[in-house]
């Protein structure tokens, strides 16, 4: 089963929501707390480029929110520095609910480890509103390796002595997965870092990698051309390939294999709780919208969860991500 992506369709659907001129700030945080939110159009800053998963989620959910509150939601892409550029802008914005961030767990968690000064402090400057728990990431082997299970992969790695394993960036979930597998099994898996998933999967297509790890949707070019075999998923099963077991199910013991990561929304820290709660309710309600459901299905994602569940997930996964990231020994840049 493959996910068929029509990014142009999603982008066009969201484009209609970005035509009104920006209105100067007139509603204060106090006004928002008194029930006047939203008093003007809403800026939703996506800290990753247009056309990607995070952007398409921002546009689909933003369009739904716009219809519900009667104000335009303007999606602005502010990519760069692993999401830090757009995130820092939201952190400095007026905390009245009219500027919202849409980003991913790399931005919310990892940047504090890999960057000396990302321009914001997640815990002091931002409040998580609602997130979409991450999908299971696929571990894919080059067919020439003969690998079909984690046990096969460990045996191949020990016999080969060295394995070239693709990641979509240093400090990413695949990078940490490699580190944890090396620790548990005494292997010498060598991370090969690319600038994103697309070039990483191209490396698999070209046969220059023994294995790679990434999302189900992005891996389709490799899987559909029989250039890769899925031998495990990171932390949770993928509905489209239910027979493939998770790493823990196959004997991997690291706590990192229990976290999923996430995509989702945040606002400046002192945004009134009434506004935060309303935004969270709207994100959850959007799960039933046809366009939102289409985007979630395209990327094999779970629905957005509420404010309390979001922050419980964040607090549960945060120390595991931080511990695993620090064990990589990366020098903050």
N, C-alpha and C positions, 0 to 999 in steps of 0.2 A: 504494500500500500504506500502510495506516495502523496505528499502534500503538494497541491498545485497552487502556485503563487501568482497572483496578478497584482503586483505592487502598483502599477500604473492606475489600476482601478481604485485602490485604496487611497492613493495620493490625490487623485481627482476628486474623490468623495469628500476629502477633507479640505480641499482648496477653497470651496465655497465659504468656509468659515473664517477666512483670513482677509476679507476685503474691506472691512470698515476701518476708518482711520482711528488711530489711538487717541483716547480721550484723556486729558490731563487728570492727575489725581485730585479727586474732590471728596471722596469718602474716606473718613479716618477709620482706624481700628476700632475706635469707640462706637462709631456709627455702625460698623459691621456687627459689633457685639449686641447692638440694640435691635438687630433684626433687619437692617436695610441691605444686607449683602444679597446679591452683588449690586452695587450702585452704578457700575459701569462695566464695560467689557473686561474680560479676564485674559491675562497673558499666561499661556502655558508654555514655559520654556523647556524644550527638549534638548538635553545636553549631548545628543548624538546626531549624526547627519540625517538628512531627509532620505526617505526610502527604506530605511532599516527597520528592524523590529520595534525598537523603542519609539521611533517616529510614528509608525503606523498605529501603535497603541495610543499614543498621545492624541492623534487625530480622531480615531474612532471614539475614544472615551470623551474627548473634548467636544465632539459634535453632539453626543448624547447630552452632556451637561448643559451645553448651550440651549438645546431644545427645552430642557426642564426648567431652567432659570430665566429664560427670556433675554439673555445677554450673549453677545458674541464671544466665543472662546477663540483667541488668536494663538495659533501654534507657531512659535518662533524657534528655529533650530540654532543653537549656540554650541556647536561641537568643539572639541579640542581638549587635550590634556586629560584623557580618560574621564571626560565629563566635568572636569573641575571648572572650566571657564563658565559654562552655563550655571553651574551650581553656585559658584561664588556670587553671580549676579542676583540669583534668587535670595541668597542669604542676606544681601544688602538691601533688598526691596522692602517697601513699607509692609508691615505685618497686618494686612487687612483682608487677606484672602483673594486679592485681585492679581497676584503673581504666584503661580504654581510651578513647581519643578516636576518634570517627568524624566526619570533616570533609572539606573540599575545598581545592583549591589556592589559592583566595582567602585562606583562613585560614592556610595553611601558608607562603604566599609573599607575597601582595599586602599583607597587613596591615602588614608591616614598612615599607612605603613610604607607605601612605596614613594610618597612625596614628602619632602621636607616642609613645604608650605603650599598646600593645595588652594589656599585663599579662603578657606572656611573651616569651621569646626562643626562636624556633623551634630554632635550632642549639644553644643551650645547655640548653634545658629539655625538649626532646622528641626522641624517636627515631621515625622513620617505620618502620612494620612491613610494611605491604603496601598497595598502591594499585591502583585500577582506572583505567587510562588513559582520558582523556576521549574522548567521541565527537566527531565532526566537527560543528561548529556551522554552521547554515544561514544564508546571506545571502538575504533575501527582499525582493523589490521589489513595490511596489504595481502591479497590472496596468496602471493608467493611464499608467505610465511607459514601457511597451513594452519594458522591460528583460528580457533572457533570458540574457545572459552578462555577464562582467565588462567586456568591451569596450563592450557596450551601456550598462552603468551609468556608465562613465567618460565616454562621449559624452553621456549624459543629464545628468550632473553638470556638465560643462563648458557645455552649452547652457543649463541652468537657472540656473547661477551659484551656487545654494545648494540643498542637499538636506537635508531633515529625516530623520535616521537614528536610529531608536530603539535604546537600550541598556537593560539591566536594572539598571545602576548605574554611577556614576562609578568609573573605574579598572578596569572589567570588561574581559573579552576583546573584546566589541564596541566599547567605547570606544577601546581600543588599536588595533583593526583600522581604525577610522575615521581615527585619527591617522596610521597608517602609509600608508593609501591617499591621504590628503591630501598627505603628504610625497612619495610616489613620483610621483603624477600631477598635482600642483599644483592640487588641488581645494579646494572650500570646503564640505565635508560638515559639517553641524552636528549634534553629538550631542544627542539629546533623552533625558535620563536619567529612567528610571522606577524605582519601588521594587519590582523583581522582574519576572519574565518575563510573568506573567499580565496585569498592566496594560499592559505594552508591546505584547503581541499584541492586546489590546483596542484600543489606539491604531491598529494596522494594520487591524483590522476596521472601525473607524469612519472609516478613510480619512484620518486626520490625519497619517500618516507616509508618506514616499516609500519608505522601506526600514527594515528591522530585522534583527536577528541574534540567534539563540538556538538552543535544542535542537530536534531533530526532533520529539520527543514533544509538547513544549509548543506547537509551531507548528501542530499538526494542526487546530485550530479555524480558522486562517487558510487553510491549504492546502485543507482539505476544502470550504470555502465559496467557493473560487476568489477569495479576496481577496488572494492573494499568489502570486508566482512565484519559485521558488528559482533563483537565477542562479549561485551558487557555494557551496562549503563551505570552512570556514576552513583546516584543515590536513590532514584525512584524509577519505577518501570515506565515505559512509554507505551501508551495504549495501542499505537499502530504496530508495535512489534512486541506483543506480550510474552512471547517465549524467551526473550532475551533477559537473563537474570542480572540483578544489580551486583555491584562489587561486593557489598556485604554478604549477599546470598551466595557468592562464590568464595567466601573465605577471607576477604580483605577486612581488616579490623580497625583501620584508622577512624577516629571520630569525624574526620573531614568528609568521610563517605556517608555521613548522615545529614549533611546540609544541602540545601537546594539552590540558594541564591534567590534573587527576585528582581522584578521590575516594578516601578511604582511611583507614587506621587508624594511630594513634600512641600511644606510652606515655611516661611520665616518663623522662627521659634515662638515669638510672642503673639502670633495670630490667635484671636479669640477662640476658645474651645468650641463655642457654638458653631463657628464657621468651619472648623476642622471636622466636627462631627457631621455637619451637613455635607461637606465635600466627600467624606468617607461613605456616607449613605448613598450619594449619587454614583460613586464609583461602583459600589456593590449593585445598585439598581441597573447600571449600564450592562451588567453581565447578560441580561436578557434581551438586549437590543440586537437585532439581526446583523448589523454591520460589525458590532463588537464581537459577537459570536463567530462571525466569519474570520476575523483577524485571529482570535484565540485558536480557532480550529486550524488555520493556516500554519501557525507556529507551534501547534500542539501544546498549548498553555492552559493552565487552570484559571478559573475565574478570580477576579479581584476579591480580597477579603476586607473585613471591617477594621476600624481603628484599633480596637483592643487586640484582635487577633494579629494584626500587623505588627504592633509593638511587642507582643509576646514572641512572635517569630524572630524579630530583630534581636531582642535580648537573648534569646536562646541560641541563635546562630552566631552572633557577634564574637563571643570569646573563642569559638572554634575556628572561625575564619582568621582572627587575629593571631592565634597561636600557630596555625598552619602557615600563615604568611610570614611571620617572623622566623620560623624555622628554615625558610628558604635562604636566609642570610642576605637578602637583597639590600643594597645600600640605597637609602632614600635619595632621590634625585631632586 
